[in-house]
């Protein structure tokens, strides 16, 4: 599994600047308490041998 941490803006788009602020890397007058983790590249064993 691979994943990506994200903070979403008011339109539901991932915003790297907001993520850095939420992690305390940049000063921010507004604090975000929601950091999401999107999982992808999930491996599935279907038992089919391929």
N, C-alpha and C positions, 0 to 999 in steps of 0.2 A: 504494500500500500504506500502511496505517496500522498502528500497533502499540502495544503497551503493555508496559512493563517490570513484572515482578512477582516477588515472593518468596513462596513457598508455605509455609503453616503445616504442622503435622504431620498435618492432615486433608486436605491438598491444596488448601486455599483460599487465594486471594490475600490478603495482609496488608500494607496500606499502611505501617503502623508498622514492620514488619519490613523493608520496602523502604527506608524512611528510615534505619533503623539500618545496613543493608547498604551504603548509600551514604555513611555516615559523618555523617548529619545529626543523629542522636540517639545518645547514649551507649548502649552495650549490653554486657552481660557475655558474651553469646554472639554470635559472628561468623558470618554467613552468607556463604558463598563462591559461592552459586548465585543468580544473577539471571537470570530467564527473560525472553524477549521473545516475546509472542504476536502474530502477524501477523493482520490482518483487513482487510476492505474491499479485497480483492485484485481487480484488474482483469484480465479475461481477454479476449483478442482471438480470437474463434472463427472470424473470417473470414466471418461470416454477414451483415455489413453493417447490423446494426441498432443 
